[in-house]
């Protein structure tokens, strides 16, 4: 028994997100994507919390339900812990709670530390340590996971405002952090190079700001979905596998300077330094650079089996790389992702074969070809085998992934 979870997304009350992010649409897209458990998102926002309490039905196991889809009460918080070591530290955390009552206590306690109504992802003038201990004092079952851990500005290990270790960030609260979110620009094998993460789960979620982005990264947990079951899975690394972006596609994978069009690998950084060779301004040091700085172990190539799962050398949970189905269809048809042709083919495939995850992972290329033609089917086969080309992302620019290099 296992279930598919996407526990990092937002409502329409977070800045820079779609107005279509409401529970009816989220539940509908969860079924299209093949997701069993979603985060309710943004529970600190007063209006969205009222909508959450009004819409979701309590299941009795710490989870909630709407229209056949399960939800866990979750949010993202920006901790602004002041200046540490000469740098301003801004770290994003995912926070989960087991009940609406606990969320009410959390919101009333956090309200003096920031304007909860200003953003679904509020900025609080609290350190990560103080926030974690405050949450556990309110309810020991609360869960805290550093979000997109390697992102330069808001990741716990980020080059711009992060720390060099979880202990440096959380202090005596670090023992309560049982997982980190790898983020779009890294994958589990990169994280396995850091010994501090050996006893912590590496999870992947979408950080979706719009409905089609839901499920672009996922974690498949072992067992039946429940709040306490999820907490135990995070502690025990009871994960069947994670679904990953190709990390090079992430917009902070490599180091660089977008204005000058400069993208550099860690080896190149060693040659030219941390300033743009074109204009002399500081580079945005990417995820690969930070991994190299903090890693103790050398990079190890995982073995990818016939099932598409990449197994780690040390027995950690496997993972698989995927490209979104809409992206595959659009490139195969030679049209844009938002065009009617792409959308029609996408919904037809998901309806006739099962859902997006089934199409990308389980369906035979023969069945895909019968619905959408040989070219789409061949593209899915190419993605499964890793037969693609990628130009890495850097300094806020997403990487370019091509199934058909020509």
VOKEVEX-412149 format. One record per residue (C-alpha): x, y, z; residue in three letters. Coordinates in nm, 3 decimals. Example, Ala and Ser with C-alpha at 12.3 -4.5 7.8 and 13.67 -1.06 7.14 Angstrom:
// VOKEVEX-412149
SITE      xx      yy      zz  aa
SITE   1.230  -0.450   0.780 ALA
SITE   1.367  -0.106   0.714 SER
***
This chain:
// VOKEVEX-412149
SITE      xx      yy      zz  aa
SITE   0.000   0.000   0.000 UNK
SITE   0.133   0.344  -0.090 UNK
SITE   0.002   0.691  -0.172 UNK
SITE   0.116   0.981  -0.387 UNK
SITE   0.162   1.315  -0.209 UNK
SITE   0.220   1.674  -0.315 UNK
SITE   0.255   1.869   0.008 UNK
SITE   0.385   2.204  -0.115 UNK
SITE   0.148   2.424  -0.311 UNK
SITE  -0.034   2.753  -0.267 UNK
SITE  -0.379   2.908  -0.271 UNK
SITE  -0.488   3.212  -0.465 UNK
SITE  -0.403   3.422  -0.156 UNK
SITE  -0.028   3.380  -0.200 UNK
SITE   0.159   3.636  -0.407 UNK
SITE   0.233   3.542  -0.765 UNK
SITE  -0.020   3.259  -0.782 UNK
SITE  -0.317   3.178  -1.002 UNK
SITE  -0.667   3.291  -0.905 UNK
SITE  -0.787   2.942  -0.997 UNK
SITE  -0.625   2.783  -0.691 UNK
SITE  -0.933   2.691  -0.490 UNK
SITE  -1.033   2.357  -0.338 UNK
SITE  -1.270   2.241  -0.612 UNK
SITE  -1.010   2.296  -0.882 UNK
SITE  -0.725   2.158  -0.669 UNK
SITE  -0.918   1.835  -0.608 UNK
SITE  -1.005   1.803  -0.977 UNK
SITE  -0.644   1.849  -1.084 UNK
SITE  -0.521   1.609  -0.816 UNK
SITE  -0.726   1.337  -0.985 UNK
SITE  -0.594   1.436  -1.327 UNK
SITE  -0.237   1.428  -1.197 UNK
SITE  -0.275   1.105  -0.997 UNK
SITE  -0.217   1.264  -0.654 UNK
SITE  -0.381   1.111  -0.346 UNK
SITE  -0.280   1.364  -0.078 UNK
SITE  -0.244   1.742  -0.112 UNK
SITE  -0.146   2.014   0.131 UNK
SITE  -0.433   2.251   0.205 UNK
SITE  -0.186   2.538   0.153 UNK
SITE  -0.153   2.880   0.316 UNK
SITE  -0.340   2.802   0.638 UNK
SITE  -0.197   3.113   0.805 UNK
SITE  -0.397   3.341   0.575 UNK
SITE  -0.718   3.439   0.764 UNK
SITE  -0.956   3.430   0.466 UNK
SITE  -0.814   3.110   0.320 UNK
SITE  -0.826   2.944   0.662 UNK
SITE  -1.196   3.028   0.688 UNK
SITE  -1.247   2.873   0.345 UNK
SITE  -1.044   2.570   0.453 UNK
SITE  -1.254   2.516   0.765 UNK
SITE  -1.574   2.562   0.565 UNK
SITE  -1.478   2.332   0.277 UNK
SITE  -1.274   2.041   0.409 UNK
SITE  -1.431   1.747   0.592 UNK
SITE  -1.242   1.594   0.883 UNK
SITE  -1.158   1.226   0.832 UNK
SITE  -1.065   1.141   1.192 UNK
SITE  -0.703   1.047   1.122 UNK
SITE  -0.551   1.394   1.113 UNK
SITE  -0.633   1.437   0.743 UNK
SITE  -0.922   1.612   0.569 UNK
SITE  -1.116   1.539   0.252 UNK
SITE  -1.288   1.722  -0.031 UNK
SITE  -1.441   1.575  -0.344 UNK
SITE  -1.259   1.244  -0.304 UNK
SITE  -0.913   1.393  -0.246 UNK
SITE  -0.733   1.389   0.089 UNK
SITE  -0.571   1.702   0.234 UNK
SITE  -0.323   1.766   0.513 UNK
SITE  -0.330   2.109   0.680 UNK
SITE  -0.011   2.278   0.563 UNK
SITE   0.148   2.610   0.482 UNK
SITE   0.478   2.773   0.389 UNK
SITE   0.637   3.038   0.611 UNK
SITE   0.923   3.276   0.545 UNK
SITE   1.134   3.303   0.861 UNK
SITE   1.321   3.632   0.880 UNK
SITE   1.556   3.562   1.167 UNK
SITE   1.763   3.877   1.149 UNK
SITE   2.129   3.906   1.053 UNK
SITE   2.355   3.615   1.139 UNK
SITE   2.724   3.609   1.055 UNK
SITE   2.696   3.931   0.858 UNK
SITE   2.415   3.802   0.632 UNK
SITE   2.040   3.839   0.648 UNK
SITE   1.891   3.492   0.688 UNK
SITE   1.559   3.422   0.518 UNK
SITE   1.453   3.059   0.520 UNK
SITE   1.127   2.909   0.394 UNK
SITE   0.972   2.627   0.597 UNK
SITE   0.682   2.391   0.529 UNK
SITE   0.463   2.354   0.837 UNK
SITE   0.194   2.091   0.894 UNK
SITE  -0.065   2.060   1.171 UNK
SITE  -0.298   1.774   1.271 UNK
SITE  -0.620   1.971   1.327 UNK
SITE  -0.805   2.294   1.258 UNK
SITE  -0.795   2.368   1.631 UNK
SITE  -0.416   2.350   1.628 UNK
SITE  -0.405   2.580   1.326 UNK
SITE  -0.620   2.834   1.510 UNK
SITE  -0.371   2.831   1.799 UNK
SITE  -0.080   2.863   1.556 UNK
SITE  -0.231   3.159   1.376 UNK
SITE  -0.318   3.350   1.692 UNK
SITE   0.032   3.286   1.829 UNK
SITE   0.212   3.390   1.511 UNK
SITE  -0.001   3.697   1.433 UNK
SITE   0.212   3.939   1.643 UNK
SITE   0.523   3.836   1.448 UNK
SITE   0.403   3.933   1.101 UNK
SITE   0.106   4.031   0.883 UNK
SITE  -0.062   3.699   0.818 UNK
SITE  -0.321   3.859   0.592 UNK
SITE  -0.061   4.015   0.360 UNK
SITE   0.045   3.693   0.186 UNK
SITE  -0.041   3.325   0.186 UNK
SITE   0.330   3.271   0.244 UNK
SITE   0.379   3.517   0.532 UNK
SITE   0.705   3.666   0.649 UNK
SITE   0.753   3.625   1.023 UNK
SITE   1.017   3.792   1.235 UNK
SITE   1.117   3.466   1.399 UNK
SITE   1.419   3.244   1.362 UNK
SITE   1.369   2.892   1.232 UNK
SITE   1.459   2.761   1.577 UNK
SITE   1.207   2.978   1.759 UNK
SITE   0.930   2.903   1.512 UNK
SITE   0.991   2.527   1.535 UNK
SITE   0.993   2.524   1.915 UNK
SITE   0.685   2.747   1.926 UNK
SITE   0.493   2.510   1.699 UNK
SITE   0.594   2.204   1.901 UNK
SITE   0.490   2.377   2.221 UNK
SITE   0.145   2.443   2.072 UNK
SITE   0.115   2.084   1.947 UNK
SITE   0.397   1.825   1.961 UNK
SITE   0.257   1.661   1.647 UNK
SITE   0.338   1.962   1.426 UNK
SITE   0.584   1.892   1.145 UNK
SITE   0.850   2.124   1.004 UNK
SITE   1.035   2.065   0.674 UNK
SITE   1.282   2.312   0.519 UNK
SITE   1.138   2.407   0.179 UNK
SITE   1.341   2.392  -0.148 UNK
SITE   1.648   2.351   0.070 UNK
SITE   1.912   2.464  -0.180 UNK
SITE   1.745   2.768  -0.338 UNK
SITE   1.992   3.061  -0.318 UNK
SITE   1.773   3.312  -0.131 UNK
SITE   1.524   3.113   0.073 UNK
SITE   1.672   2.764   0.111 UNK
SITE   1.823   2.645   0.437 UNK
SITE   2.147   2.572   0.244 UNK
SITE   2.108   2.859  -0.005 UNK
SITE   2.412   3.055  -0.119 UNK
SITE   2.255   3.396  -0.051 UNK
SITE   2.092   3.360   0.289 UNK
SITE   2.123   3.001   0.399 UNK
SITE   2.333   2.813   0.652 UNK
SITE   2.604   2.549   0.623 UNK
SITE   2.417   2.293   0.830 UNK
SITE   2.076   2.221   0.980 UNK
SITE   2.226   2.246   1.327 UNK
SITE   2.357   2.596   1.249 UNK
SITE   2.009   2.693   1.129 UNK
SITE   1.786   2.525   1.388 UNK
SITE   2.017   2.493   1.688 UNK
SITE   1.871   2.266   1.955 UNK
SITE   1.553   2.227   1.747 UNK
SITE   1.737   2.047   1.465 UNK
SITE   1.651   1.707   1.614 UNK
SITE   1.287   1.777   1.528 UNK
SITE   1.361   1.823   1.157 UNK
SITE   1.314   1.479   1.001 UNK
SITE   1.309   1.573   0.632 UNK
SITE   1.408   1.835   0.379 UNK
SITE   1.248   1.923   0.047 UNK
SITE   1.509   1.888  -0.227 UNK
SITE   1.356   2.154  -0.456 UNK
SITE   1.341   2.164  -0.835 UNK
SITE   1.713   2.227  -0.888 UNK
SITE   1.840   1.922  -0.699 UNK
SITE   1.761   1.553  -0.676 UNK
SITE   1.813   1.299  -0.395 UNK
SITE   2.157   1.176  -0.505 UNK
SITE   2.295   1.529  -0.472 UNK
SITE   2.157   1.549  -0.118 UNK
SITE   2.301   1.209  -0.026 UNK
SITE   2.649   1.360  -0.051 UNK
SITE   2.585   1.551   0.275 UNK
SITE   2.621   1.317   0.580 UNK
SITE   2.399   1.538   0.797 UNK
SITE   2.107   1.428   0.578 UNK
SITE   2.169   1.053   0.617 UNK
SITE   1.902   1.014   0.884 UNK
SITE   1.655   1.251   0.720 UNK
SITE   1.406   1.190   0.443 UNK
SITE   1.459   1.368   0.110 UNK
SITE   1.113   1.463  -0.017 UNK
SITE   0.998   1.631  -0.335 UNK
SITE   0.686   1.841  -0.394 UNK
SITE   0.570   2.079  -0.666 UNK
SITE   0.561   2.424  -0.501 UNK
SITE   0.280   2.484  -0.750 UNK
SITE   0.167   2.841  -0.813 UNK
SITE  -0.089   2.726  -1.073 UNK
SITE  -0.299   2.416  -1.128 UNK
SITE  -0.103   2.261  -1.418 UNK
SITE   0.219   2.276  -1.209 UNK
SITE   0.071   2.050  -0.942 UNK
SITE   0.249   1.716  -0.927 UNK
SITE   0.559   1.821  -1.120 UNK
SITE   0.747   1.676  -0.822 UNK
SITE   0.596   1.414  -0.592 UNK
SITE   0.672   1.177  -0.307 UNK
SITE   0.522   0.829  -0.293 UNK
SITE   0.498   0.723   0.071 UNK
SITE   0.464   0.367   0.197 UNK
SITE   0.153   0.272   0.392 UNK
SITE  -0.197   0.416   0.413 UNK
SITE  -0.240   0.794   0.433 UNK
SITE  -0.287   0.940   0.780 UNK
SITE  -0.127   1.229   0.965 UNK
SITE   0.064   1.016   1.214 UNK
SITE   0.152   0.766   0.943 UNK
SITE   0.306   1.045   0.736 UNK
SITE   0.503   1.167   1.038 UNK
SITE   0.641   0.818   1.095 UNK
SITE   0.727   0.779   0.727 UNK
SITE   0.930   1.100   0.740 UNK
SITE   1.118   0.978   1.048 UNK
SITE   1.180   0.628   0.910 UNK
SITE   1.236   0.724   0.544 UNK
SITE   0.944   0.497   0.452 UNK
SITE   0.932   0.629   0.097 UNK
SITE   0.870   0.413  -0.210 UNK
SITE   1.022   0.672  -0.444 UNK
SITE   1.014   1.039  -0.540 UNK
SITE   0.929   1.195  -0.874 UNK
SITE   1.182   1.461  -0.975 UNK
SITE   1.228   1.742  -1.221 UNK
SITE   1.545   1.688  -1.417 UNK
SITE   1.742   1.914  -1.178 UNK
SITE   1.917   2.090  -1.465 UNK
SITE   1.573   2.224  -1.559 UNK
SITE   1.549   2.407  -1.226 UNK
SITE   1.613   2.777  -1.246 UNK
SITE   1.898   2.776  -0.993 UNK
SITE   2.081   2.458  -1.087 UNK
SITE   2.397   2.623  -1.223 UNK
SITE   2.568   2.942  -1.113 UNK
SITE   2.551   3.247  -1.333 UNK
SITE   2.442   3.598  -1.418 UNK
SITE   2.121   3.615  -1.620 UNK
SITE   2.168   3.971  -1.746 UNK
SITE   2.497   3.882  -1.912 UNK
SITE   2.385   3.534  -2.019 UNK
SITE   2.665   3.373  -1.819 UNK
SITE   2.612   3.017  -1.690 UNK
SITE   2.892   2.839  -1.505 UNK
SITE   2.952   2.494  -1.358 UNK
SITE   3.128   2.446  -1.021 UNK
SITE   3.449   2.366  -1.207 UNK
SITE   3.422   2.690  -1.404 UNK
SITE   3.357   2.883  -1.082 UNK
SITE   3.688   2.747  -0.957 UNK
SITE   3.856   2.900  -1.261 UNK
SITE   3.687   3.243  -1.281 UNK
SITE   3.574   3.306  -0.922 UNK
SITE   3.239   3.425  -0.792 UNK
SITE   3.203   3.738  -1.005 UNK
SITE   3.061   3.761  -1.354 UNK
SITE   3.345   3.747  -1.607 UNK
SITE   3.151   3.989  -1.830 UNK
SITE   3.052   4.270  -1.592 UNK
SITE   3.225   4.193  -1.263 UNK
SITE   2.907   4.179  -1.056 UNK
SITE   2.853   3.896  -0.804 UNK
SITE   2.723   3.574  -0.955 UNK
SITE   2.421   3.394  -0.819 UNK
SITE   2.581   3.075  -0.694 UNK
SITE   2.356   2.786  -0.784 UNK
SITE   2.255   2.460  -0.625 UNK
SITE   2.536   2.254  -0.777 UNK
SITE   2.791   2.498  -0.637 UNK
SITE   2.644   2.477  -0.286 UNK
SITE   2.630   2.100  -0.300 UNK
SITE   2.999   2.092  -0.393 UNK
SITE   3.078   2.328  -0.104 UNK
SITE   2.890   2.127   0.159 UNK
SITE   2.934   1.774   0.025 UNK
SITE   3.167   1.535   0.205 UNK
SITE   3.117   1.241  -0.029 UNK
SITE   3.196   1.235  -0.402 UNK
SITE   2.913   1.225  -0.652 UNK
SITE   2.791   0.870  -0.706 UNK
SITE   2.610   0.758  -1.018 UNK
SITE   2.294   0.570  -0.927 UNK
SITE   2.181   0.264  -1.119 UNK
SITE   1.862   0.312  -1.319 UNK
SITE   1.660  -0.004  -1.362 UNK
SITE   1.417  -0.113  -1.630 UNK
SITE   1.136   0.034  -1.419 UNK
SITE   1.287   0.382  -1.456 UNK
SITE   1.379   0.411  -1.088 UNK
SITE   1.729   0.526  -0.998 UNK
SITE   1.855   0.339  -0.693 UNK
SITE   2.110   0.497  -0.461 UNK
SITE   2.430   0.317  -0.370 UNK
SITE   2.352   0.327   0.003 UNK
SITE   1.998   0.188  -0.002 UNK
SITE   1.817   0.520   0.032 UNK
SITE   1.475   0.550  -0.139 UNK
SITE   1.497   0.554  -0.520 UNK
SITE   1.374   0.830  -0.749 UNK
SITE   1.269   0.883  -1.108 UNK
SITE   1.310   1.181  -1.341 UNK
SITE   1.011   1.299  -1.543 UNK
SITE   0.904   1.582  -1.770 UNK
SITE   0.547   1.708  -1.751 UNK
SITE   0.307   1.546  -1.994 UNK
SITE   0.189   1.881  -2.130 UNK
SITE   0.550   1.972  -2.208 UNK
SITE   0.605   1.641  -2.387 UNK
SITE   0.288   1.679  -2.593 UNK
SITE   0.359   2.042  -2.685 UNK
SITE   0.709   1.966  -2.810 UNK
SITE   0.594   1.657  -2.996 UNK
SITE   0.321   1.854  -3.174 UNK
SITE   0.544   2.157  -3.232 UNK
SITE   0.304   2.396  -3.054 UNK
SITE   0.290   2.587  -2.725 UNK
SITE   0.193   2.429  -2.394 UNK
SITE  -0.113   2.652  -2.352 UNK
SITE  -0.251   2.591  -2.702 UNK
SITE  -0.582   2.418  -2.761 UNK
SITE  -0.407   2.132  -2.941 UNK
SITE  -0.186   2.055  -2.641 UNK
SITE  -0.467   2.086  -2.389 UNK
SITE  -0.702   1.866  -2.592 UNK
SITE  -0.444   1.591  -2.630 UNK
SITE  -0.343   1.615  -2.264 UNK
SITE  -0.692   1.570  -2.122 UNK
SITE  -0.771   1.297  -2.374 UNK
SITE  -0.465   1.097  -2.269 UNK
SITE  -0.534   1.138  -1.898 UNK
SITE  -0.900   1.044  -1.940 UNK
SITE  -0.848   0.739  -2.162 UNK
SITE  -0.539   0.592  -1.992 UNK
SITE  -0.583   0.692  -1.625 UNK
SITE  -0.401   1.002  -1.504 UNK
SITE  -0.080   1.189  -1.583 UNK
SITE   0.139   0.979  -1.355 UNK
SITE   0.006   0.657  -1.506 UNK
SITE   0.067   0.790  -1.858 UNK
SITE   0.424   0.896  -1.779 UNK
SITE   0.525   0.591  -1.572 UNK
SITE   0.308   0.287  -1.629 UNK
SITE   0.125   0.300  -1.962 UNK
SITE   0.273   0.110  -2.254 UNK
SITE   0.397   0.321  -2.543 UNK
SITE   0.163   0.115  -2.761 UNK
SITE  -0.139   0.231  -2.561 UNK
SITE  -0.017   0.592  -2.572 UNK
SITE   0.033   0.568  -2.950 UNK
SITE  -0.323   0.441  -2.996 UNK
SITE  -0.455   0.754  -2.824 UNK
SITE  -0.211   1.027  -2.927 UNK
SITE   0.005   0.892  -3.206 UNK
SITE   0.355   0.753  -3.249 UNK
SITE   0.545   1.077  -3.193 UNK
SITE   0.396   1.145  -2.847 UNK
SITE   0.448   0.778  -2.755 UNK
SITE   0.811   0.787  -2.867 UNK
SITE   0.867   1.108  -2.669 UNK
SITE   0.740   0.943  -2.350 UNK
SITE   0.975   0.651  -2.417 UNK
SITE   1.265   0.892  -2.461 UNK
SITE   1.191   1.063  -2.129 UNK
SITE   1.172   0.728  -1.950 UNK
SITE   1.513   0.628  -2.084 UNK
SITE   1.668   0.972  -2.026 UNK
SITE   1.727   1.024  -2.398 UNK
SITE   1.684   1.400  -2.385 UNK
SITE   1.896   1.714  -2.398 UNK
SITE   1.907   1.983  -2.130 UNK
SITE   2.056   2.329  -2.113 UNK
SITE   2.086   2.398  -1.737 UNK
SITE   1.897   2.678  -1.566 UNK
SITE   2.074   2.954  -1.372 UNK
SITE   2.011   3.281  -1.186 UNK
SITE   1.631   3.252  -1.197 UNK
SITE   1.609   3.122  -1.556 UNK
SITE   1.461   2.776  -1.602 UNK
SITE   1.668   2.525  -1.793 UNK
SITE   1.564   2.416  -2.141 UNK
SITE   1.469   2.052  -2.178 UNK
SITE   1.422   1.905  -2.524 UNK
SITE   1.296   1.561  -2.610 UNK
SITE   1.364   1.626  -2.977 UNK
SITE   1.703   1.804  -2.993 UNK
SITE   1.655   1.896  -3.359 UNK
***
